[in-house]
């Protein structure tokens, strides 16, 4: 099977080009800006962070700062590579070109699995919210409605994805900014007595759950950042890929600092970390209730629904583009490369079907198949980040030798900070190995990675055999 790229020779400098239908360039700068801005604000921040707070206490702020620093380094590496060679397959294309097909296959399909599992989890949560409001339709019925709607919108044109994400992100950004303003006013005592530093030092101190709590909270904070890489995929379908990805990456630092670290600092300052409502109702609802904001629960439930739908939309988009890039490079079933009106229609449908199948698995086998899938997905981002680090180390040196003019974004402190990031990821793997749940995730992920690598080796062997066979 011949290999091809999704866009042009810039996708993979070592790939053999064959005629593949091009994807459209329907995304504008305003779409990319809001995708990048809203990409760090997901349901994990509004709800999942409550679990992290309940696990690590006020020290969650330090965990988000440490994880945020790692994510900033990863995004800088992705920005350097994507600005030099914009590609629909992003890091998967770059890793295949620099490290070999095993790296492109592994990082690409692991990322696809992570996004599809995310679609299932988000659709399930969104269906539950809608069922609580409109109970005549069961939760799985609402899941089907959302799946059909976003599948249809992603099939029509990429600009539809961009428009939905633009408005979804606008809502999320507006809410988080309003929350931060209200939170700072609350800390200053505008809504009553200022809490001071009491909630940070009382109730067991700043590190109330010790090293074990920090280790468990670390995994929660990392999962909150998964999917941010989609902006480097989307940039390839924008009107000016290089300029747009440069802008997105350069604003990643303050986005992470303001939205994640800032909001967590507000939460643990205003309310006790061990308040049961933090983990059940969510940290944002708990803070707004403390400040006396009326209908706080309803407001945040609407926002969480928007965040879930936004994540569904983005994950369907990202997974379909990654699948399309993989199959056009010969790393998957060829029928998924079908393009209709500039959209990889077959890949969109396949990603949605896999996501919906995972939802059904969650209903039938919630503690076995679905739990296993979510565990693998949770660890996939660490595998992807590891390969990104190795790819950037090699690609940067090659770009400096061959085309230094393409280095529009440069990784800070190269190569030292790249090695620091890789060491940090390996450290997270080591932390995971200290708990039974973490070990289960590691074993399951290792099995999937090994399967992908073996499958790639077998395919390469078949291809070599086919090339060596005399043609009639």
C-alpha positions in Angstrom: 0.0 0.0 0.0 1.4 3.4 -0.9 1.7 6.2 1.6 0.4 9.7 1.3 -0.1 12.7 3.4 -3.1 14.7 4.2 -2.2 18.0 2.7 1.1 18.5 0.9 4.8 17.6 1.0 5.2 19.7 4.1 3.1 17.2 6.0 5.9 14.6 6.1 9.2 15.4 4.4 10.0 11.8 4.0 6.6 10.5 3.0 5.8 9.3 -0.6 3.1 11.5 -2.0 0.1 10.2 -3.9 -3.1 12.0 -4.8 -5.2 12.3 -1.6 -8.3 14.5 -1.6 -7.3 17.7 0.3 -9.1 18.9 3.3 -10.7 22.3 3.3 -9.2 25.4 4.9 -12.4 26.7 6.5 -11.1 27.8 9.9 -10.4 31.4 10.5 -8.1 33.2 12.9 -11.0 33.9 15.3 -11.8 30.2 15.3 -8.3 29.1 16.1 -8.0 31.8 18.8 -11.1 30.6 20.6 -10.3 26.9 20.1 -6.9 27.5 21.7 -8.4 29.7 24.4 -11.3 27.4 25.3 -9.3 24.2 24.8 -8.0 24.4 28.4 -11.4 25.0 29.8 -13.3 21.7 29.9 -15.7 19.8 32.2 -12.6 18.5 34.0 -11.9 22.0 35.2 -15.4 22.8 36.3 -16.2 19.4 37.9 -13.2 17.0 37.8 -11.0 19.5 39.7 -13.2 19.0 42.7 -12.0 15.4 43.0 -8.4 16.7 42.8 -9.1 19.2 45.6 -10.7 16.5 47.8 -7.6 14.3 47.2 -4.7 16.8 47.6 -6.2 19.7 49.5 -4.9 23.2 49.0 -1.8 21.7 47.5 -3.8 21.2 44.3 -2.6 24.7 43.3 1.0 23.4 43.3 0.0 20.3 41.3 -1.8 22.4 38.7 1.2 24.7 38.5 3.6 21.8 38.0 1.4 20.0 35.5 0.7 23.4 33.8 4.5 23.9 33.4 4.8 20.5 31.8 1.9 21.2 29.4 3.4 24.5 28.5 6.7 22.8 27.5 4.8 20.2 25.5 2.7 22.9 23.7 5.9 24.8 22.9 7.4 21.7 21.3 4.2 21.1 19.3 4.2 24.7 18.3 7.8 24.5 17.0 7.1 21.4 14.9 3.6 22.5 13.7 4.7 26.0 12.7 7.6 24.5 10.7 5.5 21.8 9.0 1.7 22.3 9.5 -0.1 19.0 9.3 -3.5 17.5 9.9 -1.8 14.6 11.7 0.4 17.0 13.8 2.7 15.1 16.1 1.8 11.7 14.5 3.2 12.9 11.1 6.3 14.5 12.7 7.1 11.4 14.8 6.7 9.1 11.8 9.1 11.2 9.8 11.7 11.5 12.6 11.4 8.3 14.6 9.8 5.8 12.2 6.3 4.5 11.4 6.0 2.8 14.8 6.1 6.2 16.5 3.6 7.7 14.1 1.2 4.8 14.4 1.5 4.5 18.2 1.1 8.2 19.0 -1.7 8.7 16.4 -3.9 5.7 17.3 -3.3 6.2 21.1 -4.5 9.8 20.7 -7.5 8.7 18.6 -8.4 6.2 21.3 -8.1 8.8 24.0 -10.3 11.3 22.1 -13.0 8.7 21.3 -13.1 7.5 24.9 -13.5 11.2 25.8 -16.4 11.5 23.5 -18.1 8.6 25.2 -17.5 9.9 28.7 -18.6 13.4 27.8 -21.7 12.2 26.0 -22.7 10.1 29.0 -22.3 13.0 31.4 -24.2 15.4 29.1 -27.0 12.8 28.6 -27.4 12.5 32.4 -27.7 16.3 32.8 -30.3 16.5 30.0 -32.3 13.6 31.4 -32.4 15.3 34.8 -34.0 18.3 33.1 -36.1 16.5 30.5 -36.8 13.0 31.9 -39.2 11.8 29.2 -36.1 10.8 27.1 -33.7 8.4 28.8 -30.0 9.5 29.2 -28.8 7.2 26.4 -31.5 8.8 24.2 -29.9 12.2 24.8 -26.5 10.7 24.1 -27.8 9.5 20.7 -29.2 13.0 20.0 -25.9 14.7 20.7 -23.9 12.1 18.7 -26.1 12.5 15.7 -26.1 16.3 15.9 -22.3 16.7 16.2 -21.6 14.0 13.7 -23.8 15.8 11.2 -22.3 19.2 11.9 -18.8 17.8 11.5 -19.8 16.1 8.2 -21.0 19.3 6.6 -18.0 21.6 6.8 -15.0 22.3 9.0 -16.3 25.9 9.5 -19.3 24.4 11.4 -16.9 22.8 13.9 -15.1 26.2 14.1 -18.3 28.1 14.7 -19.6 25.8 17.4 -16.3 25.9 19.2 -16.1 29.6 18.9 -19.4 30.2 20.7 -18.9 27.3 23.2 -15.5 28.7 24.1 -16.8 32.3 24.3 -19.3 31.1 26.9 -16.7 29.2 28.9 -14.2 32.0 28.8 -16.8 34.5 29.9 -17.9 32.3 32.8 -14.4 31.6 34.0 -13.4 35.3 33.9 -16.6 36.2 35.8 -15.8 33.6 38.3 -12.3 34.8 38.8 -13.5 38.4 39.3 -16.1 37.4 41.8 -13.6 35.1 43.6 -11.1 37.9 44.0 -13.8 40.2 45.3 -14.8 37.5 47.7 -11.2 37.1 49.0 -11.0 40.9 49.5 -14.2 40.7 51.6 -16.6 42.5 49.3 -19.2 39.8 49.9 -18.7 39.5 53.6 -15.8 38.7 55.9 -12.6 37.9 54.0 -11.5 34.3 54.7 -7.8 35.3 54.8 -5.4 32.4 54.7 -7.5 30.2 57.1 -8.7 27.7 54.5 -5.1 27.3 53.2 -3.6 26.5 56.6 -6.4 25.1 58.7 -8.1 21.7 58.2 -4.9 19.8 58.2 -2.6 22.4 56.7 -1.5 23.0 53.1 -0.6 19.4 52.5 -3.4 17.6 54.5 -3.2 14.3 52.7 0.5 14.0 52.4 2.5 12.4 49.5 -0.2 9.9 48.8 -2.8 12.6 48.2 -0.4 14.5 46.0 0.3 11.4 43.9 -3.4 10.7 43.4 -4.2 14.4 42.7 -1.4 14.5 40.1 -3.2 12.1 37.8 -6.4 14.1 38.1 -4.6 17.3 37.1 -2.9 15.7 34.0 -6.2 14.4 32.7 -7.6 17.9 32.8 -5.2 19.1 30.2 -5.6 16.2 27.7 -6.9 17.3 24.3 -5.2 20.7 24.3 -3.1 19.4 21.4 -6.1 19.6 19.0 -5.3 23.2 18.2 -2.2 22.1 16.3 -4.3 19.7 14.3 -6.9 22.4 13.6 -4.3 24.9 12.5 -3.6 22.8 9.4 -7.2 23.5 8.2 -7.0 27.3 8.8 -6.4 30.0 6.3 -2.8 30.7 7.5 -1.6 27.5 9.3 1.9 28.7 10.3 0.9 32.1 11.6 -2.2 30.8 13.4 -0.4 28.0 15.3 2.3 30.5 16.3 -0.3 32.8 17.9 -2.0 29.9 19.7 1.1 28.5 21.2 2.5 31.9 22.4 -0.7 32.5 24.4 -0.7 29.1 26.1 1.3 30.3 29.1 -1.1 33.0 30.4 -4.1 30.8 29.5 -3.0 28.0 31.8 -1.8 30.4 34.5 -5.1 32.3 34.6 -7.7 29.7 34.1 -6.3 26.7 35.9 -3.9 27.9 38.6 -5.8 31.1 39.2 -9.2 29.5 39.6 -7.8 26.7 41.9 -6.2 29.3 44.1 -9.6 31.1 44.4 -11.4 27.9 45.2 -9.1 26.7 48.0 -8.8 30.2 49.5 -12.6 30.7 49.7 -13.8 27.3 50.8 -12.4 24.5 53.0 -10.9 21.8 50.8 -12.7 19.1 52.8 -16.1 20.6 52.3 -18.1 17.6 50.9 -19.8 19.8 48.3 -16.4 20.5 46.6 -16.3 16.9 45.3 -20.0 16.3 44.9 -21.6 19.6 43.6 -18.3 20.9 42.2 -15.8 23.6 43.4 -17.3 26.4 41.4 -20.8 25.8 42.6 -19.5 25.6 46.2 -17.7 29.0 45.8 -20.6 30.7 44.2 -22.9 29.5 47.0 -20.5 30.8 49.6 -20.5 34.2 47.8 -24.3 34.2 47.9 -24.8 34.1 44.1 -28.4 33.1 43.4 -29.1 29.9 41.4 -25.4 29.0 41.4 -26.0 25.3 40.9 -28.3 25.8 37.9 -25.9 28.3 36.3 -22.9 26.0 36.7 -24.9 23.0 35.5 -25.6 24.9 32.2 -21.9 25.8 31.9 -20.9 22.2 32.6 -23.3 21.0 29.8 -21.7 23.6 27.4 -18.2 22.4 28.4 -19.2 18.8 27.8 -20.7 19.5 24.4 -17.7 21.6 23.5 -15.4 18.8 24.4 -17.5 16.3 22.4 -17.4 18.5 19.4 -13.6 19.1 19.6 -12.9 15.4 20.3 -15.0 14.2 17.3 -13.1 16.7 15.1 -9.6 15.8 16.5 -10.2 12.1 16.3 -11.5 12.1 12.8 -8.6 14.2 11.5 -6.0 12.0 13.3 -7.6 8.9 11.8 -7.7 10.4 8.4 -4.0 11.4 8.6 -3.1 7.9 9.7 -5.0 6.0 7.0 -3.7 8.3 4.2 -0.2 7.4 5.4 -1.0 3.7 5.1 -1.5 3.2 8.9 -5.1 2.0 8.9 -8.0 0.9 6.8 -8.0 2.8 3.5 -11.8 3.3 3.4 -11.4 5.8 6.2 -9.6 8.2 3.8 -12.8 9.1 1.9 -13.3 12.9 1.7 -16.5 14.6 0.9 -16.6 18.4 0.3 -13.2 18.8 2.0 -14.3 16.8 5.1 -13.0 13.3 6.0 -16.5 11.9 6.2 -15.6 8.3 6.7 -13.3 9.1 9.6 -15.9 11.3 11.2 -18.5 8.6 11.1 -16.1 5.9 12.3 -15.0 8.1 15.3 -18.6 8.8 16.2 -19.6 5.1 15.9 -16.7 4.1 18.2 -17.6 6.7 20.7 -21.3 5.6 20.7 -20.2 1.9 21.0 -18.1 3.0 24.1 -21.2 4.6 25.6 -23.2 1.3 25.1 -20.3 -0.5 26.7 -20.6 1.9 29.6 -24.2 0.8 30.0 -23.7 -2.9 29.7 -20.2 -3.3 31.1 -19.5 -0.2 33.2 -16.9 -1.8 35.5 -15.1 -3.9 33.0 -14.9 -2.9 29.3 -15.8 0.8 29.9 -13.5 1.2 32.9 -10.7 -0.4 31.0 -11.2 1.9 28.1 -11.1 5.0 30.3 -8.0 3.8 32.1 -6.2 3.3 28.8 -7.4 6.7 27.5 -6.2 8.4 30.7 -2.7 7.1 30.2 -2.6 7.7 26.5 -1.7 11.4 26.7 1.5 10.5 28.6 2.5 8.1 25.9 1.8 10.8 23.3 3.7 13.5 25.2 6.7 11.1 25.5 6.9 10.6 21.8 6.4 14.3 21.2 9.6 15.0 23.3 11.6 12.4 21.4 10.4 13.7 18.1 11.2 17.3 18.9 14.7 16.5 20.0 15.4 15.0 16.6 13.3 17.3 14.4 14.8 20.5 15.9 18.3 19.5 15.0 17.3 18.5 11.5 15.5 21.8 11.0 18.5 23.8 12.2 20.7 22.0 9.6 18.3 22.0 6.7 15.7 24.8 7.0 16.3 27.1 9.9 14.0 29.7 8.4 11.0 27.4 9.3 11.8 27.7 13.0 9.1 30.4 13.6 8.6 29.1 17.2 11.6 27.8 19.2 11.4 25.5 22.2 12.8 27.3 25.3 16.1 26.1 26.6 16.6 23.4 24.0 17.5 20.6 24.5 17.6 20.9 28.3 13.9 21.7 28.9 12.9 19.0 26.5 14.8 16.4 28.5 13.3 17.9 31.7 9.8 17.4 30.3 10.6 13.8 29.3 12.0 13.1 32.8 8.9 14.6 34.3 6.6 12.3 32.2 8.7 9.3 33.3 8.3 10.5 36.8 4.6 10.5 36.5 4.7 6.9 35.2 6.8 6.0 38.3 4.2 7.7 40.6 1.4 5.7 38.9 3.3 2.5 39.6 3.0 3.1 43.3 -0.8 2.6 43.4 -2.9 -0.4 42.3 -5.1 1.7 40.0 -2.1 3.3 38.4 -0.5 -0.1 37.8 -3.6 -1.3 36.1 -3.5 1.7 33.8 0.1 1.2 33.0 -0.3 -2.5 32.3 -3.3 -1.9 30.0 -1.6 0.9 28.2 1.6 -1.1 27.7 -0.5 -3.9 26.1 -2.1 -1.5 23.7 1.3 0.2 22.8 2.9 -3.2 22.3 0.1 -4.4 20.1 0.4 -1.2 17.9 4.1 -1.6 17.6 3.9 -5.3 16.7 1.1 -4.6 14.1 3.3 -1.9 12.6 6.3 -4.2 12.4 4.2 -6.9 10.7 2.8 -4.4 8.2 6.3 -3.2 7.4 7.4 -6.8 6.8 4.5 -7.4 4.5 5.2 -4.2 2.6 8.9 -5.2 2.1 7.8 -8.6 1.0 5.4 -7.2 -1.5 8.0 -4.8 -2.9 10.5 -7.6 -3.4 7.9 -9.8 -5.2 8.4 -9.6 -9.0 5.4 -8.0 -10.7 3.8 -9.8 -13.7 
